[in-house]
Amino acid sequence: MPLYDYQCTSCNHQMEKLQKISAPPLTDCPACQAPALQKMLSVPGFRLSGTGWYETDFKTGAKKNLAGGDKAD
């Protein structure tokens, strides 16, 4: 389940909430009880780095060269 950041537009209270993607967004602030919570944009908790995945990573034999022509050695 994703972790969402919320901020109250009334009292500026900030909080995080673990919710299902299908769950409706929260609206009531737990600090001031005003219906003024808004979801904030936040950075994901993971980062993809490195050279990446290639179609040849887990293929063997003749299946290795699917995207391009022959390489000259």
Secondary structure, 3 states (H helix, E strand, C coil): CCEEEEEECCCCCEEEEECCCCCCCCCCCCCCCCCCEEECCCCCCCCCCCCCCCCCCCCCHHHHCCCCCCCCC
